[in-house]
Amino acid sequence: MTNLATSVQLIDYSIYKGNLNEINFSKKTLINTINQYSFCIAEEDTLFKKALVESEILLPDGIGIVAAVKMLHNQKVKKIAGADIHHHLLKDLNLKSGKCFYLGASENTLSKIEKCIAKDFPNIKVASFSPPYKNNFTDDDNQIMINQVNDFKPDVLFIGMTAPKQEKWAYQHKESLDAKIICSIGAVFDFYAGTVKRPHKFWINLGLEWFIRLLKEPGRMSKRYLYYGPVFIKLIIVQKIKNTKKTFSSL
């Protein structure tokens, strides 16, 4: 779905390779991010994969994705995290006196986000809603969430319900949501609220944000990085071999 001029194909996914200020928001835009974990999970979850593949913008949120693009296509893409697109959109909304809506997280986290917005981006009107904590929403749950968003009519809807739940929900309800930009950003809700501290920029710039998060939350992050990391590497190596064979067979 991403414009081919600003994307590179990583197996089934069109990875955005431009700068954030180059994104064209002239039409309704679904923004998602992809990292090695979500890449692997999507191979096991058809709806999740469809949600990522059919995003208008799919951001490379992980050093593994950046390395895979380099390995398979010898192209350089810059890691763009959910926190990056969040800050970029807030700056733009502040300049335009726009509106944003936060869907997800707890009432406490959302309250802290609204206070941060008032302090950091005073020109933005903000609203939020904390959906029920459950694995599967009922039709009534979904309609309540859609109504909450549509009553406010935000320029940007931020969704934070963890992957792959948030991406699938955004994809399934995209056409029913009265928001021009729909952006799934997960942990950014907690990062921005200050309820979870993001690793220092020093580690982010070194490409080691994943390692610091693993040290801080080994119980939650160990499977994501220590199990799915090797799974991702294997998938990319298999694709590299396929590409090499295809190149030689065409000679």
C-alpha positions in Angstrom: 0.0 0.0 0.0 2.9 2.4 0.6 4.0 4.5 -2.4 6.7 2.5 -4.2 8.9 5.7 -4.5 9.1 5.9 -0.7 9.3 2.2 0.2 11.4 -0.9 -0.2 9.9 -4.4 -0.4 10.9 -6.7 2.4 9.5 -10.0 1.4 5.7 -9.3 1.7 6.0 -5.9 3.3 6.4 -2.4 1.8 8.8 -0.7 4.3 8.7 3.1 4.4 12.2 4.5 3.6 11.6 8.2 3.5 11.6 10.9 6.2 8.6 11.6 8.3 8.1 15.1 6.8 7.8 13.5 3.3 4.6 11.5 4.2 1.6 12.6 2.2 -1.6 12.8 4.4 -4.0 13.9 1.7 -6.1 10.8 2.2 -7.1 8.6 5.2 -3.8 7.0 6.3 -3.3 3.9 8.4 0.2 3.9 10.0 1.7 0.9 11.6 5.2 -0.1 12.6 7.1 -3.4 12.1 9.9 -5.0 14.0 11.4 -8.5 14.0 8.9 -9.7 16.6 5.8 -8.4 14.7 7.3 -9.8 11.5 7.4 -13.3 13.0 4.0 -13.1 14.7 2.5 -12.0 11.4 3.7 -15.2 9.8 1.5 -17.0 12.3 -1.5 -14.6 12.2 -3.2 -14.0 8.9 -5.3 -11.0 9.9 -2.3 -9.3 11.6 -0.2 -9.8 8.4 -3.0 -8.4 6.3 -3.2 -5.3 8.6 0.5 -4.7 8.2 0.7 -5.4 4.4 -2.2 -3.1 3.7 -1.0 -0.2 5.8 -0.6 3.0 3.9 2.6 3.6 5.9 4.6 0.8 7.5 7.5 2.2 9.6 10.8 0.2 10.2 10.7 0.2 14.0 13.6 -2.1 14.8 17.3 -2.6 14.1 16.4 -6.1 12.8 14.2 -4.7 10.0 16.9 -2.1 9.1 19.5 -4.9 8.9 17.3 -7.2 6.9 16.6 -4.5 4.2 20.4 -3.9 4.0 21.1 -7.6 3.7 18.4 -8.4 1.1 18.4 -5.2 -1.0 21.6 -3.3 0.0 19.4 -0.3 0.8 19.6 1.9 3.8 16.5 2.7 5.8 16.4 4.6 9.0 14.7 3.1 12.0 11.6 5.1 12.8 10.0 4.1 16.2 6.5 4.6 17.3 7.7 7.4 19.6 9.2 9.2 16.5 5.9 9.3 14.5 4.0 10.2 17.7 6.2 13.2 18.4 6.2 14.2 14.7 2.4 14.2 14.5 2.0 16.1 17.7 4.3 18.8 16.5 2.3 19.2 13.3 -1.0 19.2 15.2 0.3 21.8 17.6 1.1 24.1 14.6 -2.3 23.6 13.1 -4.3 23.7 16.4 -5.5 20.2 15.6 -7.2 17.4 17.6 -5.9 14.0 18.7 -7.5 11.0 20.4 -5.9 8.3 22.5 -7.6 4.9 22.5 -6.2 2.3 24.8 -4.3 2.0 28.1 -5.6 2.7 31.6 -7.5 5.8 32.8 -4.4 6.7 34.9 -2.1 6.6 31.9 -4.5 8.5 29.7 -4.9 11.2 32.4 -1.1 11.6 32.5 -0.9 11.8 28.7 -3.5 14.6 28.6 -1.5 16.5 31.2 1.6 16.1 29.1 -0.1 17.3 26.0 -1.4 20.4 27.8 2.1 21.2 28.9 4.1 20.2 25.7 1.6 21.0 23.0 -0.9 23.6 24.3 -2.6 24.2 21.0 -3.8 20.6 20.7 -7.3 19.5 21.8 -7.1 16.0 23.2 -9.6 13.3 24.3 -9.2 9.7 25.2 -10.9 6.5 26.1 -9.8 3.4 28.0 -11.4 0.3 26.5 -12.1 -2.8 28.7 -9.1 -5.2 29.3 -10.1 -8.4 27.5 -8.7 -10.6 24.7 -11.7 -10.1 22.4 -14.0 -7.1 22.2 -17.7 -7.6 21.7 -19.7 -5.8 19.0 -20.9 -3.5 21.7 -17.4 -2.8 22.9 -16.3 -2.0 19.3 -19.2 0.4 18.7 -18.6 2.2 22.0 -15.0 2.8 21.0 -15.9 3.9 17.5 -18.6 6.3 18.9 -16.1 7.8 21.4 -13.7 8.6 18.5 -16.2 9.8 16.0 -18.0 12.1 18.5 -14.6 13.9 18.9 -13.6 13.7 15.2 -9.8 13.8 15.7 -7.3 14.7 13.1 -5.1 11.9 14.5 -6.2 8.7 16.3 -3.5 7.1 18.4 -4.2 3.4 19.3 -2.3 1.7 22.1 -3.6 -1.8 22.9 -0.4 -3.8 22.2 0.5 -5.7 19.1 -1.1 -7.5 17.3 -4.4 -6.5 18.9 -4.2 -2.8 18.1 -3.2 -3.2 14.4 -6.0 -5.7 13.8 -8.5 -3.5 15.4 -7.4 -0.4 13.5 -7.5 -2.4 10.2 -10.9 -3.9 10.8 -12.5 -0.6 11.8 -10.6 1.9 9.6 -13.5 2.8 7.4 -15.9 3.3 10.4 -13.5 5.7 12.2 -13.8 9.5 11.6 -10.1 10.2 11.7 -7.8 11.1 8.9 -4.7 9.5 10.4 -4.9 6.3 12.4 -1.7 5.3 14.1 -0.9 2.2 16.2 1.9 3.0 18.6 1.6 0.5 21.6 4.1 1.2 24.3 4.4 4.8 23.3 1.4 5.6 25.5 3.4 4.5 28.6 6.6 6.1 27.4 4.9 9.5 26.9 2.9 9.3 30.1 6.1 8.4 32.0 4.6 5.2 33.5 7.4 3.3 31.6 10.8 4.8 30.9 12.1 4.5 27.4 15.9 3.6 27.2 18.2 6.6 26.9 18.9 8.1 23.5 22.5 6.9 23.8 21.3 3.2 23.6 18.7 4.0 20.9 21.4 5.6 18.7 23.6 2.5 19.1 20.7 0.3 18.0 20.6 -1.3 21.5 17.2 -0.1 22.7 16.0 -3.7 22.5 18.8 -4.9 24.8 18.1 -2.3 27.5 14.3 -3.2 27.4 15.3 -6.9 27.7 17.4 -6.1 30.8 14.6 -4.0 32.4 11.7 -6.5 31.6 13.2 -9.9 31.1 10.0 -11.7 31.9 8.0 -9.9 29.2 10.8 -9.3 26.6 12.8 -12.5 26.7 10.6 -14.5 24.3 10.3 -11.5 22.0 14.0 -11.1 21.6 15.7 -14.4 22.5 13.2 -16.7 20.8 11.8 -14.6 17.9 15.2 -13.0 17.2 16.7 -16.2 15.9 13.4 -17.1 14.1 13.6 -13.8 12.3 17.2 -14.2 11.3 16.4 -17.7 9.9 13.5 -16.3 7.8 15.8 -13.5 6.4 18.6 -16.0 5.6 16.2 -18.3 3.8 15.0 -15.4 1.7 18.6 -14.3 1.0 19.3 -17.8 -0.3 16.1 -17.7 -2.5 17.2 -14.3 -3.9 20.7 -15.6 -4.7 19.4 -18.7 -6.4 17.0 -16.6 -8.5 19.8 -14.3 -9.5 22.0 -17.1 -10.7 19.1 -18.9 -12.5 18.5 -15.7 -14.5 22.1 -15.4 -15.7 
